[in-house]
Amino acid sequence: MMEWLQLLLPAWTMGTLLVFLTAPLGCLMLWRRMSFFADTMAHGTLLGVALAGALSAPLWLGVTFLAFLLVAILWVLHDPRLPNDALLALCSATLLCSGLLFIQHIPSLRPELLSYLFGDLLQISWSDLPMFALVIMAALVVLYRNWRAQIQIAIDPDIAISEGVNAKWQRLVFMLLLALFTVLALRAVGSLLMGALLVIPALTARLLAHSPQQMVLWAFVIAQLGVTIGLWSSAVVNISTGLSIVLTMALVFALIFTVQKMKKLV
């Protein structure tokens, strides 16, 4: 039992810390209709992994560089003539294909490809946690200071701008926070499932909440349930932690949705 705790507790602690960002960012992403952005950032991390492997650099450095480079690219490509979802689809497909192509030609990365795609929280050790906690706290401080403006932009950008909110700056802050989240979440659920970690708790919370504050709180609870149940069950049935966490969250969504539908029919 002690061996299990030594293996799972650091992973669970990391997942719990990550949930503090998952809930508010996921809700903001849903309100701002930017779900595709998370997937684009997530797919881009594979190219960051490949670049780090090719240069024999730390993994986090390659992923961080690529995430913030993608923010800069999307900032430059922003054009009223080009739909945002189409631009994100272009970047997502290009980065995913480029990352897989590079990884195929770097033999040292192939054995760990599944962990990059689907995550492995069990690789987290106690020594990793202080830095993760510090980065997450810094991100939460930035989010807290800009929360009101982010809500105003999500509700009605035109009214927010008329009240003095800098919409471009708030968009950049939000994109940078999501970029930082992708770097942190790569170890948890991998590049292919990162969007689900943000979207599913927020989507489920929308079924239960009656205000923005309630939605964030419910998203936190649901994400925490997903991380806790998913992590421990993944160890029991020996499957990828990322798959287990996302499937657990999806089951919670299905259960709540079904119960609410049945109540309406009664």
N, C-alpha and C positions, 0 to 999 in steps of 0.2 A: 504493500500500500504506500509506503514512504517513497518507493522508487517512482510510482505513478505520480504522486504529488510533486516530487522534484522535477518531473518532466512537464507536467501540465500547468503548474502554478505560474511559472514565468509567462507561458503562452496566454493563459487566461488573464493575467494582469495586463499584458500588452493589448489584448483584445478589448478589455474594459476601458483602458485609456483611449483607445481608438474610437470607441463608441461616443465619447464626449465630442468628437468632431463629426462623426457619422450623422448623428441626429440633426444638428442645426444645418449642416451643409446639405444634407439630403433634402430637408424641407425647403431650403432656399432654392435648391436646384429644381424642385418640383414647381414651386411658385413662379420661378422665372422661366420655366419650360426649357431647361438646358440639360435634359437627361443625356442627350447625345454627347455633350461635352465631356462627361465623365468617362464614357466609353472611348472617346478619342484619346483622352489623356492616358487611359489604362492601356490601350493598344500601343501607344507610343513608348511605354516603358520597356517593351521588348527590345526596341532599337537601342534604348539606353543601356540595357543589359549587354547587348551585343557589342556596343562601342566600348563599354568597360572591359569586357573580356578580351577584345582585340588589342586594347592598350595596356592590359594587365593592371588596370586601375580598380579601386574599390567599387563594388557594385552600386552602392548608394550614390557615388559621385556621378557615374554615368546616367543613372535614372534621374537624378536631380537636374543635371545639365539638360537632358532631353525634355523633361517636363517644363522647365522654364523657357527653353528654346521654342517649344510648341506654343506657349502663351505668346511669345513675341511674334511668331509666324501668324497666328490667328489675329493678333492685334493689327499687323500690317495688312493682312488679307481682308479685313473688315471693310465691306463696301455695300452701300444700299442696293446695288444692282444684283448682288450675289446673296441668295438665301443662306442664313446661318447653318441650317441643318444640312444643306448640300455641301457647304464648305467643310463642315465637321465630318461628313461621310467621306469626302475626298481625302482629308488628312488621316482619318482613321484607317482606311483601306491601305493608303500608301505606307504609313508607318508600320502597320501590322505585317504587311508583305515584306517590307525592307528588313524588319527585325528578324522574321523567320528566315529570310534569305541569308542574312549575316550569320545567324546562329548555326545554320546548316554547314557553314564553312569554318566554324570554330569548334573543333572536336571536343575541347575541354568543357564547353557549355552544354553539349547534347545530353549528358546523363542527368542534368538538373533542369531540363526543359519543362517537365511536368510541374515542378515546383514553381517555376516562373509563371506558368500558365494558370495554375490552380491554387498556388500558395501553400505554405507549410508553416503554420504558427509554431509548431513544435521545435523548430530550429532556434527559437528565441531563447536566450539565456538571461540570467539576472544581470549580467554585465551590460547587456544591450538596453536595459530599461531606463536608466537615468537620462540618457541622451534622448530617447523617445519621449519621455515625460516632459523634458525641458522644451522640446520642439512643439509638442502638443499644447503646453501651457502658453507658449508665445503665440501660437496660432489662435488660441481661444481669446487671448487679450486683444488681438487685432480684430477678431470677429465681434467681440463684445463692444469695442469702441465704434464699430461701423454697423452694428446690428440695426439700429433704427433706420438709418439711411438705406440699408439693404432691403428692409421690409417695405419702405416707401417706394423704392424702385420696382419691387416685385408687384406691388398693388397697382400702381399707376405711374409709369415713368414721366409722363407729361406733367402731372401735378407735382411730383417730386422735384422735377427740374425747376418748376415755377416757384417752389419753396426754397430754392437755393442748393439743392443736392447736386453734387457733381456726378452725373450719371457715368461718364467715361471713367472717372477715378474709381467709382464703386464697382464697375464692371471689371476693371483691372484687379482690384483687391479680391473680388470673388474668384476670378480665374487663377490668381496666384495661390489662394488658399486651397483650391481644388488641386492645383499642381502639387502643392506640399502634401496634401492628403494621399495622392497617388503614390508618392515616394514612400510614405509610411505604410500604406495598405498593401503594397506589393507582397510583403512577407505573409500577410494574413490570408488573402484570398486570391492572389495572383492577378495577372493582367486581364484575363478574360472575364473575371467575375467581379471586378472592382466596382463597376457601375451598379451591379445588383446590391452590393453592400450599402450603397447610398440610397437607391431608389426604393427597394422593397420595404424597409422600415418606415420611410416617409409615406409611401403609398398606403400601407396598412394603417398608419396613424391617421390618415385623412378620413378613414372610415369611422374613427372613434372620436375625433376631436371636434370642438366647436369654436376654437380660437387658435391663432398662431402659437401662443404659448403652450396650449394643451397639445397641439400637434407635435411640437418639439419634444415635450415630455413623453408622450406616447411613443414617438420614434426612438427615444432613448431606451425606454423599457423594452420595446420589441427587438431592437438591435442587441441589447444586453442579453435577452433570452436566446436570441439566435447564436451569439458568440458562446455563451455558456453551454447550452445544450448541444450545439453543433460541435464544439471542441471536445467535450467529454465523450460524446457518442462516436466521434471520429476515431478516438483512441480505442474504443471498445470494439468497433466493427472494422477497424483498420482501413479507413478510406481517407482521402485527402481532406485536410481541415477546411479548406476553402469550399469544396463541394458540400461538405456536411453543414457548414454555417449557412450558406446560401439556401440549401434545400430546407433547412429548419425554418428560416425566415419565410420561405415560400409557403410552407405548410401552415405557419401561423396566419399568414394572409388568407390562405384558402379557408381555414377554419373560421376566422372572424367574418369573412365575406359570406360564407355559407350560413352561419348562424343568423346574421342580419337579414339575409334573403328569406330564410325560413320564418323569422319573426314577422316579416311583412306579409307573408302568405297566410299566417294564422289569423 
